[in-house]
Amino acid sequence: MKYFTLFPKTNLEIENKKVVLVDLSIRFKLLDYLKNNQDTLIQLDYEIIEDKRPEQVSYELYNSYAYTWIILTLNNVYNIYEDWVLPQNVLDKRMIKKYGSITNAMNTVVAWYDVNGYEVSSESRLRYRKETAFQRIMKNNSSKKHIKVFTNISIQRIQNDFQAALKEL
């Protein structure tokens, strides 16, 4: 990925062999940059549709795959298989693997709530509404469809500032 070419390198010795690795700790510098400049970087709400992958969102918004890392960082996505919205067929496979079938996931109660929406024990006389494993999985996945993105101007500023900072290292 072209983005990593600007990262500083670290020399390590592994099994008596010298290896040059990309220093990924630079991510923390980027997080600090985003935090320190959040008032001047314009963020927009974006809804992922049609099971788009992060690189597809980057290309759609910025006409480049190069900004995928910014989208992932901004939305605290560390693992795209857990933190990014998944297609329905993947969710179905996971439910079948964990619960034996989708029907079992629909019948497995994972939480009870009172009339105010607070979680209560399954034995509570205040229980009002149940949540099944299927409902929780679908709700969690649906919430991942709503992400933050930067405007094109903010993306260019981040890219320019970040490249300049990396050259100083």
Order of alpha helices (4+ residues) and beta strands (2+ residues): beta-beta-alpha-beta-alpha-alpha-alpha-alpha-alpha-beta-beta-beta-alpha-beta-alpha
